[in-house]
Amino acid sequence: MRLNAVAKGDLLARDYLYKREGSENWWLRLQPSRAMLRMFNVRAVNRSLGTPIRAEAEAIAAQEIALHRVRLHYVRSKREGAISLVTAPFRFEPGRRHELPDGSSVVATNDTLIYLDQSGTVLRVSIGSRGHHFRVS
C-alpha cells in the first residue's frame, strides 16, 4: 500500500487512492485525525472502489474525499483560531406550543418543530438542532 502526498504537508493535495497488492481495483483510504474523530465522530475508510480504472475510481470517491477535505480544513482552521462555533438561539422555546399569526401553531422540542394547522392536523415536521432545521415532510 502506498499513499502519496503531492506536495508534502499539503493536506488538500493528498492522494487517497491506492492499489492494494493482489487486487486490480483502486482502493480509497481516509484516515481522520484525532481532532476529526472528536468533532465529527467519523471512522477511517479503507475500501475497494470496484474498478481498475483510476478515472472511474476518482469519480466514485470524489464526494467522500471532498467531505474529508472540508473536515480537515475545518479542524485546521479551528486549531489556528480562524473559526469559532456560535450557537444560534432557539427560534421557538422547546417544550411549548406556539401560536402563529395565521392561526396555525408550532410544537417545539430541543431538536424538532411540528407545524400544525388550525384544526391540529400536522402540516410538516422539521428536524434539526439549535435553530438549524431540515424539512422532513
GUDO-834678 format. One record per atom (N, C-alpha, C, CB): x negated, z, y negated; residue in three letters. Coordinates in steps of 0.02 Angstrom, whole numbers, padded with zeros to 5 digits, always signed. Each point is the difference from the previous one (the first is absolute). Last residue first. Glycine has a CB too. Example, Ala and Ser with C-alpha at 12.3 -4.5 7.8 and 13.67 -1.06 7.14 Angstrom:
-00642+00354+00112Ser -00042+00003-00059Ser +00039+00037-00055Ser -00059-00108+00032Ser +00044+00104+00254Ala +00045+00000-00059Ala -00045+00000-00060Ala +00095+00062+00059Ala 
//
This chain:
+02063+00301-00828Ser +00061-00039+00014Ser +00036-00017-00063Ser +00010+00054+00111Ser -00231+00040-00118Val +00008-00007+00072Val +00060-00042+00016Val -00055+00109+00017Val -00132-00067-00234Arg +00069-00013+00019Arg +00003-00014+00075Arg +00026-00045-00115Arg -00204+00203-00019Phe +00005-00066+00028Phe +00071-00009+00027Phe -00123-00002+00029Phe -00023+00171-00220His +00050-00010+00053His +00003-00073+00020His +00066+00096-00044His -00202+00103-00102His -00016-00067+00024His +00045-00014+00060His -00121+00007-00041His +00123+00205-00071Gly +00017-00051-00050Gly -00017-00070+00021Gly -00017+00085-00085Gly -00036+00105+00231Arg -00018+00016-00070Arg +00011-00056-00049Arg -00083+00077+00046Arg +00114-00164+00194Ser -00022+00067-00017Ser -00017+00004-00074Ser -00043+00017+00116Ser +00211-00165+00072Gly -00065-00002-00032Gly -00023+00071-00014Gly +00026-00111-00052Gly +00206-00052+00123Ile -00047+00048+00029Ile -00067-00008-00034Ile +00061-00002+00112Ile +00219-00058-00151Ser -00069-00014-00019Ser -00044+00055+00029Ser +00036-00060-00106Ser +00226-00057+00146Val -00045+00057+00010Val -00070-00022-00020Val +00073+00048+00094Val +00205-00128-00150Arg -00068-00015+00023Arg -00040+00065+00006Arg +00004-00114-00054Arg +00237+00109+00031Leu -00016-00067-00025Leu -00069-00023+00024Leu +00071+00022-00101Leu +00126+00162+00194Val -00072-00012-00013Val -00010-00073-00021Val -00032+00089+00084Val +00259+00057-00130Thr -00029-00046+00048Thr -00072-00014-00019Thr +00113-00052+00022Thr +00051+00186-00147Gly -00046+00036+00044Gly -00031-00044+00054Gly +00065+00101-00022Gly +00086-00158-00170Ser +00037+00029+00056Ser -00044+00037+00049Ser +00082-00093-00012Ser -00171-00020-00182Gln +00046+00051-00024Gln +00039+00033+00057Gln +00010-00063-00107Gln -00243-00038+00180Asp +00048-00024-00049Asp +00049+00056-00017Asp -00011-00119+00044Asp -00253+00153+00031Leu +00069+00000+00023Leu +00045-00030-00053Leu -00022+00102+00070Leu -00257-00075+00018Tyr +00045-00021-00053Tyr +00070-00007+00029Tyr -00094-00060-00060Tyr -00142+00199+00119Ile +00058-00031+00032Ile +00050-00015-00056Ile -00018+00062+00111Ile -00262-00006-00076Leu +00056-00004-00047Leu +00057-00036+00036Leu -00078-00001-00102Leu -00165+00144+00179Thr +00054-00048+00011Thr +00051+00004-00056Thr -00016+00008+00123Thr -00181+00140-00086Asp -00025-00068+00013Asp +00054-00053+00009Asp -00098+00054+00051Asp +00137+00183-00109Asn -00070-00009-00022Asn -00024-00071+00008Asn -00021+00118+00030Asn +00277-00106-00057Thr -00042+00047+00036Thr -00071-00011-00025Thr +00076+00001+00105Thr +00190-00066-00203Ala -00073-00004+00002Ala -00029+00054+00046Ala +00000-00046-00116Ala +00235-00110+00049Val -00020+00062+00033Val -00075-00006+00010Val +00114+00017+00058Val +00065-00142-00237Val -00061-00002+00040Val -00011+00069+00030Val -00051-00092-00072Val +00275-00067-00038Ser -00044+00059+00001Ser -00060-00012+00045Ser +00099+00073-00021Ser +00116-00204-00144Ser -00033+00007+00065Ser -00046+00061-00003Ser +00005-00126+00021Ser +00111+00055-00214Gly +00044+00035+00046Gly -00029+00006+00070Gly +00094-00040-00067Gly -00201-00054-00135Asp +00052-00046+00024Asp +00047+00033+00050Asp -00080-00093-00017Asp -00111+00212-00082Pro +00048-00020-00052Pro +00057-00045+00025Pro -00092+00011-00080Pro -00023+00160+00254Leu -00026-00053-00042Leu +00054-00022-00049Leu -00079-00038+00091Leu +00016+00276+00059Glu +00051-00048-00021Glu -00032-00050-00048Glu +00092+00086+00015Glu -00204+00069+00190His -00003-00018-00071His +00053-00053-00015His -00124+00028-00004His +00055+00177+00195Arg +00036-00062-00009Arg +00003-00013-00075Arg +00070+00015+00107Arg -00266+00132+00033Arg +00060-00003-00041Arg +00033-00068+00004Arg -00049+00085-00077Arg -00168-00013+00171Gly +00047+00051+00021Gly +00065+00001-00039Gly -00097+00065+00034Gly -00125-00167-00153Pro +00018+00004+00071Pro +00050+00057+00014Pro -00113-00047+00029Pro +00088-00096-00263Glu -00021+00064+00030Glu +00023+00003+00072Glu +00005+00056-00113Glu -00063-00286-00012Phe +00058+00042+00012Phe -00024+00064+00035Phe +00078-00101+00008Phe -00243-00037-00077Arg +00050-00030-00043Arg +00065+00040+00005Arg -00052-00114+00014Arg -00199+00217+00023Phe +00059-00026+00034Phe +00048-00030-00051Phe -00012+00086+00092Phe -00248-00089-00151Pro +00053+00049+00009Pro +00059-00032+00038Pro -00035+00061-00105Pro -00223-00140+00141Ala +00058-00012-00042Ala +00052+00054+00011Ala -00022-00125+00002Ala -00253+00131+00026Thr +00063+00006+00036Thr +00057-00009-00049Thr -00052+00076+00085Thr -00214-00163-00076Val +00050+00031-00041Val +00065+00001+00039Val -00057-00037-00108Val -00226+00003+00150Leu +00067-00004+00027Leu +00048+00039-00045Leu -00045-00013+00118Leu -00193-00121-00177Ser +00028+00066+00013Ser +00072-00009+00021Ser -00077+00055-00085Ser -00173-00204+00053Ile +00071+00003+00018Ile +00020+00073+00007Ile -00005-00113+00059Ile -00218+00054-00110Ala +00033-00054-00036Ala +00076+00000+00012Ala -00105-00067+00010Ala -00083+00210+00082Gly +00041+00026-00054Gly +00036-00054-00039Gly -00079+00092-00008Gly -00063-00101+00214Glu -00037-00009-00063Glu +00040+00023-00061Glu -00058-00096+00053Glu +00155+00105+00165Arg -00061+00040+00003Arg -00039-00004-00066Arg -00006-00019+00125Arg +00194-00119-00099Lys +00021+00070-00007Lys -00061+00046+00000Lys +00109-00027+00057Lys -00146-00201-00015Ser +00020+00010-00070Ser +00021+00072-00012Ser +00035-00119-00007Ser -00085+00055+00229Arg -00061-00003-00041Arg +00017+00015-00073Arg -00051-00083+00079Arg +00230+00065+00071Val -00039+00060+00015Val -00063+00003-00044Val +00043-00002+00119Val +00092-00191-00135Tyr +00034+00058-00027Tyr -00041+00063+00011Tyr +00110-00055+00022Tyr -00188-00144+00075His -00007-00003-00073His +00032+00062-00032His -00001-00127+00003His +00031+00098+00228Leu -00070+00015-00015Leu -00012+00003-00076Leu -00035-00056+00107Leu +00247-00014-00034Arg -00010+00071+00013Arg -00072+00021-00016Arg +00089-00004+00089Arg -00039-00223-00100Val +00034+00035-00054Val -00010+00076+00007Val +00086-00093-00009Val -00166-00042+00183Arg -00042-00006-00060Arg +00031+00035-00060Arg -00042-00109+00043Arg +00166+00096+00158His -00059+00043+00010His -00044-00001-00062His +00004-00023+00124His +00177-00125-00119Leu +00024+00069-00009Leu -00058+00049+00008Leu +00113-00033+00043Leu -00161-00193+00000Ala +00015+00010-00071Ala +00024+00071-00014Ala +00030-00121-00009Ala -00066+00056+00233Ile -00064+00007-00036Ile +00013+00013-00074Ile -00057-00076+00083Ile +00243+00030+00052Glu -00029+00065+00018Glu -00065+00013-00038Glu +00053-00009+00113Glu +00050-00203-00139Gln +00040+00052-00031Gln -00028+00070+00015Gln +00100-00075+00010Gln -00207-00118+00090Ala -00005+00002-00073Ala +00038+00058-00031Ala -00014-00122+00002Ala -00016+00038+00237Ala -00022+00066-00022Ala +00003+00009-00076Ala -00074+00003+00099Ala +00135-00211+00009Ile +00037+00052+00036Ile -00016+00069-00029Ile -00001-00070+00104Ile -00121-00117-00183Ala +00069-00002-00023Ala +00042+00056+00032Ala -00011-00124-00016Ala -00212+00097+00087Glu +00001+00023-00070Glu +00072+00002-00026Glu -00115-00047-00018Glu +00081-00045+00230Ala -00010+00072+00002Ala +00002+00029-00070Ala -00069-00011+00104Ala +00073-00222-00081Glu +00064+00029+00022Glu -00005+00077+00000Glu +00024-00103+00070Glu -00220-00014-00118Ala +00048-00010-00055Ala +00069+00030+00018Ala -00062-00105-00034Ala -00112+00104+00202Arg -00010+00049-00054Arg +00052-00007-00056Arg -00122+00000+00027Arg +00151-00053+00237Ile -00011-00038-00061Ile -00002+00048-00060Ile +00057-00103+00049Ile -00003+00161+00182Pro -00072-00012-00006Pro -00018-00037-00064Pro -00005-00003+00124Pro +00218+00182-00066Thr -00019-00070-00012Thr -00076-00005-00004Thr +00108-00021-00061Thr +00028+00230+00079Gly +00030-00048+00046Gly -00017-00073-00012Gly +00089+00080+00009Gly -00157+00145-00105Leu +00046-00040-00040Leu +00029-00058+00040Leu -00065+00032-00102Leu -00032+00227+00172Ser -00008-00072+00006Ser +00051-00035-00044Ser -00045+00012+00118Ser -00045+00240-00178Arg +00044-00038+00045Arg -00015-00074-00001Arg +00087+00086-00016Arg -00124+00165-00101Asn -00050-00037+00038Asn +00040-00039+00053Asn -00094+00087-00019Asn +00125+00099-00204Val +00027-00059+00034Val -00057-00035+00035Val +00094-00013-00084Val -00037+00281-00013Ala -00046-00056+00008Ala +00035-00056+00038Ala -00100+00078-00002Ala +00256+00085-00139Arg -00044+00002+00059Arg -00047-00060-00001Arg +00088+00062+00066Arg +00053+00093-00267Val -00008-00063+00036Val -00047+00009+00059Val +00022-00066-00105Val +00072+00209-00095Asn +00016+00014+00070Asn -00001-00064+00042Asn +00069+00098-00036Asn -00121-00058-00208Phe +00049-00048+00025Phe +00020+00010+00073Phe -00048-00079-00081Phe -00109+00225-00047Met +00049-00025-00049Met +00056-00041+00030Met -00091+00001-00082Met -00091+00088+00219Arg +00036+00054-00034Arg +00056-00026-00045Arg -00104+00069+00005Arg -00039-00225+00100Leu +00038+00036+00052Leu +00042+00055-00032Leu -00090-00026+00085Leu -00060-00088-00222Met +00058-00042+00016Met +00043+00033+00052Met -00066-00103-00028Met -00137+00207-00025Ala +00046+00006-00056Ala +00063-00042+00012Ala -00097+00020-00078Ala -00079-00035+00232Arg +00034+00065+00006Arg +00051+00009-00056Arg -00102+00049+00055Arg +00057-00301+00007Ser -00044+00056-00018Ser +00040+00066+00010Ser -00066-00073-00084Ser +00122-00154+00228Pro +00013+00036-00063Pro -00050+00056-00011Pro +00121-00028+00012Pro -00130-00211+00121Gln -00020+00069+00010Gln +00012+00038-00065Gln -00086-00032+00088Gln +00149-00211+00052Leu +00008+00034-00064Leu -00013+00074+00012Leu +00086-00085-00042Leu -00110-00170+00174Arg -00020+00071-00001Arg +00006+00026-00071Arg -00080-00017+00098Arg +00154-00207+00077Leu +00004+00032-00065Leu -00021+00072+00007Leu +00093-00078-00037Leu -00147-00165+00183Trp +00027+00067-00001Trp -00001+00026-00072Trp -00038+00021+00119Trp +00032-00274+00030Trp -00022+00040-00056Trp +00036+00067+00002Trp -00025-00103-00069Trp -00017-00048+00297Asn +00041+00012-00059Asn -00036+00041-00053Asn +00100-00006+00073Asn -00181-00050+00150Glu -00005-00058-00044Glu +00036+00013-00066Glu -00006-00075+00100Glu -00117+00256+00074Ser +00064-00026-00025Ser -00013-00059-00046Ser +00052+00115+00008Ser -00227+00019+00095Gly +00045-00014+00055Gly +00068-00026-00021Gly -00058+00088+00062Gly -00073+00047-00243Glu -00033-00028+00059Glu +00050-00007+00057Glu -00110+00052-00035Glu +00195-00062-00217Arg -00019+00050+00049Arg -00032-00035+00060Arg +00093+00079-00038Arg -00068-00148-00232Lys +00014-00022+00069Lys -00029+00052+00047Lys -00001-00122-00033Lys +00101+00148-00233Tyr -00058-00006+00044Tyr +00022-00027+00067Tyr -00058+00095-00059Tyr +00141-00024-00219Leu +00011-00037+00062Leu -00064-00004+00040Leu +00091-00067-00056Leu -00066+00162-00167Tyr +00033+00043+00048Tyr +00014-00034+00067Tyr +00051+00059-00096Tyr -00223-00071-00129Asp +00031-00043+00049Asp +00029+00044+00056Asp -00080-00097-00027Asp +00026+00153-00248Arg -00012+00013+00071Arg +00038-00049+00045Arg -00019+00120-00029Arg +00015-00087-00219Ala -00029-00060+00029Ala -00012+00007+00075Ala -00052-00024-00110Ala +00136+00199-00039Leu +00048-00054-00001Leu -00026-00063+00032Leu +00048+00049-00102Leu -00181+00151+00073Leu +00054+00012+00048Leu +00048-00058+00004Leu -00011+00121-00022Leu -00252-00106-00043Asp +00062-00025-00030Asp +00056+00006+00051Asp -00065-00080-00075Asp -00165+00135+00124Gly +00030+00049-00044Gly +00065-00023-00032Gly -00113+00041-00020Gly -00044-00230+00104Lys -00008+00070+00022Lys +00028+00048-00053Lys -00102-00032+00067Lys +00189-00212-00019Ala -00046+00028-00049Ala -00003+00074+00015Ala +00027-00088-00089Ala +00080-00028+00251Val -00027-00058-00035Val -00049+00022-00053Val +00106-00063+00022Val -00057+00190+00207Ala +00020+00006-00069Ala -00033-00058-00037Ala +00014+00128+00006Ala +00054-00100+00267Asn -00046-00017-00054Asn +00030+00014-00068Asn -00051-00087+00072Asn +00065+00155+00208Leu +00038-00004-00062Leu -00049-00012-00056Leu +00092+00077+00044Leu -00083-00095+00241Arg -00041-00004-00060Arg +00046-00008-00060Arg -00096-00050+00064Arg +00076+00106+00224Met +00042+00000-00058Met -00045+00000-00061Met +00093+00061+00061Met 
//
